[in-house]
């Protein structure tokens, strides 16, 4: 597993944990807001793990 793949896996885990916490606070959140939250948290984590660089595609 290369560094990008490892960062990707960590970002997915971070997004999952963060989203689960969000859903405990807002159990009736709309699907759209949940999807926006997942993407935002994943992007935030990838930026942190990549040293602030834009994630590779």
PyMOL commands that set and color helices and strands:
alter all, ss='L'
color gray80, all
select helices_A, chain A and resi 3-25+31-49
alter helices_A, ss='H'
color red, helices_A
deselect
rebuild
show_as cartoon
